[in-house]
Amino acid sequence: SSARGPGTSGPGVSATREGEQVSVFWPPYVLKAGDDSEQYPYLIEAWVCRAGQIVFEPKGYWQTAAVIEDQAGCSEPSHARLYAVEKHGYTPWIEIPWPPAE
């Protein structure tokens, strides 16, 4: 099957920042009957700034929104990507438009 991610080219995926909290939103990914993985349907892999270091933080979500901590003070920009999860594996990832720290 040619599984498509939640908007493979990124439409509908957004992120906003308030201080160190980045809120990410995406459209629901509709699975075919029987393709449920019985685990988190969404995975975000985030590379975020903590205490001056970029830290890899993968986390699963049940809902179509997430709040991720991302501090200022790193030499590299933070970034993140989103996958949908189904019983055959993961959809192609899409880049989250990450708002930079001030």
Summary of the structure (lengths in Angstrom):
residues: 102
radius of gyration: 14.1
end to end distance: 42.3
largest distance: 45.3
contacts: 284
relative contact order: 0.32
helix: 0%
strand: 45%
